[in-house]
Amino acid sequence: MKLAWPNRRLSRWSRRLVQRISFALAACFLAISFNLPVSGMAPVTNPASVPSLEGPEAGVLVAQDPLPVGRDILNFTTPNYAARVYLPVGSFNPVMNVFRRSAPSRLELNSQPATFRGALTQDGFLTYESFGSRDGRNVIFRMAHNRGTSQARLEILDQATNQVLLSETASGVSAPNMPEAPITGALDRNTLLGFETQNYAVRVFRDPADNIRKMNIFFKPTSQTLVNGQPATPDLQSQPPYECWINYFGGQQFNGVAARYFVRVNAGGQALLDIIGSNGAVLASEPRVNTIPLTTNVPSEDRPGCFTGAGVSSGSALAPFVAAVFGGQRELDETRRVLSPASGQRPSIGLTCVINPRFESAPQGQFINAAECNDRNDAGAVVNFLRARGLNSRLVFRNFRYR
């Protein structure tokens, strides 16, 4: 049986309509054919994992994170890179981003842990480092900042050889929370008072740029600078029991509440950091760690009248004459041994001397404070005693302004 197809010619209008429908179906089919392979090969990407590249300078935005991701520590751009160290929201552990802005642009380091290394050299730069990979090799990303000159740089080093693969200086430097070095700048000739407690590094210094006394308070557990170059005021009217101590105060807030930071030292070498709220409540208080040198270069106008008067015993530490020994830990151990009462050799001239061997720092460098005396001859006797036992000892004149 054969189907009978109608043998009727279409009108001109009907033929045109059929042609248009056919062209439309063909175009739709071709579009689907071309698009299917592309969709099949494209990887499925989580949009949240792709850094935003919107804006006039994509690289800067990637490094800075346009979304609110925490508090900046150090942020700058170089000719080819944008780099940033920051604390993510809800975290006390800093991370680092490094983005290459020049072609081929790429995010070379994305929110990797950053470690504060402090001063790696004597050029005044303090450093954060983070580990990553680049072009098939393990590298160290190093961001460094010099507070005094407001300069910064980015270095990328080979982990295996420590070879510098890239070094670029920065522009547009922002360092709102860059910490001080963990050691409080003890050899800095501008330091008036410096010491460390268990959790804080404390420094009062005279800024050579404007000759104003300023204060830095660094919180070691989180590498956060709580007080950053804010004015430090000598407190000559401090209340008991600190009326005969040297006292400086500065800062504005602590953990989001109004507060002042009091940095104190007495004539016995004790030092203290007190953080006091606006209502007089003590928010934190920590004494100096004696294993880390105390730096004292306090001008006479910052000392209360009783600091060297009746309020201080004649045998107090920080007396004007010091029997100093030069050396390291081995020399300190030997000094303690020969000056120990148990040694049977200790000199018997301690009428005006306090014998408590320990490291101390001055603008000229670090030394061992073997004994402190109010009488120059007594101090000289201790020096001769130590020299006779092979130690490199000499008399140092202190009076807070080391000479």
Buried (B, 14 or more C-beta within 10 A) or exposed (E): EEEEEEEEEEEEEEEEEEEEEEEEEEEEEEEEEEEEEEEEEEEEEEEEEEBEBEEEEBBBBBBBBEEEBBBBBBBBBBEBBBBBBBBBEEEEEBBBBBBBBEEEBEBBBBBEEBEBBBBEEEEBBBBBBBBBEBEEEEBBBBBBBBBEEEBBBBBBBBEEEEEEBBEBEBEEBBBEBBBBBBBBBBBBEBBBBBBBBEBBBBBBBBBEEEEEBBBBBBBBEBBBBBBBBBBBEBBBEBEEEBBBBBBBBBBEBBEEEEBBBBBBBBBBBBBBBBBBBEEEEEBBEBEBBBEBBBBBBBEEEBBBEEBBEEBBEEBBBBBBBBBBBEBEEEBBEBBBEBBEEEEEEBBEBBEBBBBBBBBBBBBEEBBBBBBBBBBEEBBBBBBEBBBEEEBEBBBBEBEBEBE
